[in-house]
Amino acid sequence: MLLQRLAVRAALACLVLSVTPARANWTGTASFYGHESGSRRADGKPFVPEALGAAHWTLPLGTPVRVTDLATGRHVDVRVNDRGPHPRLGRLIDLSLGAARALGITHRGLARVRVSRL
């Protein structure tokens, strides 16, 4: 009985993580991360802070997206290669340090962005 409950919960968790809304544009807050060099990403590869990557909670790993800073109009194209930020944090996407530098948001820490699926 316990194993059945765990299996159902695991299946529901996989379903929630694999289902992404049909729309291709989202607006929200972006943050960045980069001091975890050497740790593993969700796709199993080593995390390299200078690389152009992003973490998103629901988009499939490998999904290419364009992140546009709404304050400046600058944009960067990245691939989702990690999971996060947790929905409770109220952020849409976490950028690698390299992507945040390309976007010009490292001095602010957080930025209002539009994320578009490519």
C-alpha positions in Angstrom: 0.0 0.0 0.0 2.8 2.4 0.9 4.6 1.6 -2.3 1.5 2.3 -4.3 1.1 5.7 -2.7 4.7 6.5 -3.3 4.4 5.4 -7.0 1.3 7.6 -7.5 3.0 10.6 -5.9 6.1 10.1 -8.0 4.0 9.8 -11.2 2.1 13.0 -10.3 5.4 14.8 -9.6 6.7 13.8 -13.0 3.5 14.9 -14.7 3.6 18.3 -13.1 7.3 18.8 -14.1 6.8 17.6 -17.6 3.7 19.7 -18.4 4.4 23.2 -19.6 1.7 25.8 -20.5 1.1 26.1 -24.3 2.0 29.8 -24.3 5.5 30.7 -25.5 6.1 33.9 -23.6 6.3 34.5 -19.8 7.0 37.7 -17.9 8.6 37.6 -14.4 11.7 38.0 -12.3 15.1 36.6 -13.2 18.0 36.0 -10.8 21.4 34.4 -11.4 23.6 31.9 -9.8 27.3 31.2 -10.3 29.2 30.3 -7.2 28.4 26.6 -7.4 31.1 25.8 -9.9 31.8 22.1 -10.3 28.5 20.9 -9.0 26.2 19.0 -11.3 23.3 20.4 -13.2 19.9 18.6 -13.5 21.0 17.3 -16.9 24.0 15.6 -15.1 26.8 17.7 -16.6 29.1 19.9 -14.5 27.9 23.4 -13.9 30.2 26.0 -15.4 29.2 29.5 -14.2 30.6 31.3 -17.3 28.5 29.2 -19.7 25.2 30.5 -21.1 22.6 28.4 -19.3 19.4 28.7 -17.3 17.4 27.0 -14.7 13.6 26.7 -15.1 11.2 24.7 -13.0 8.9 23.3 -15.7 10.4 23.8 -19.2 12.0 20.6 -20.5 15.7 20.4 -20.2 17.4 21.5 -23.5 14.7 24.0 -24.4 16.1 27.1 -26.0 14.8 30.4 -24.7 15.4 34.1 -25.2 15.6 36.1 -22.0 14.9 39.9 -22.5 15.6 42.5 -19.8 12.4 44.6 -19.9 14.3 47.7 -18.4 17.0 47.8 -21.1 15.8 45.7 -24.0 18.9 43.6 -24.0 18.5 39.9 -24.6 20.4 36.6 -24.4 19.6 33.2 -25.8 20.2 30.3 -23.5 19.2 26.6 -23.1 17.4 25.3 -20.0 19.9 22.9 -18.5 19.0 22.9 -14.8 16.0 23.0 -12.4 15.0 26.0 -10.3 14.2 28.5 -9.0 11.6 26.9 -6.6 8.2 28.4 -7.4 7.9 29.6 -3.8 10.6 32.1 -4.4 8.5 34.0 -6.9 11.1 34.0 -9.7 10.6 32.8 -13.2 14.1 31.8 -14.2 17.7 31.6 -12.8 20.5 32.5 -15.2 24.0 31.3 -15.1 26.6 34.0 -14.2 27.7 34.1 -17.9 24.1 34.7 -19.1 23.5 37.3 -16.4 26.7 39.2 -17.5 25.6 39.0 -21.1 22.2 40.4 -20.1 23.8 43.1 -17.9 22.0 42.3 -14.7 24.8 41.2 -12.3 24.9 44.6 -10.6 21.2 44.4 -9.9 20.8 40.8 -8.8 17.2 40.6 -10.0 15.6 41.8 -13.2 12.1 42.0 -14.7 12.3 39.8 -17.8 10.4 38.3 -20.6 11.2 34.6 -21.4 10.3 33.4 -24.9 10.6 29.9 -26.2 12.7 29.7 -29.4 
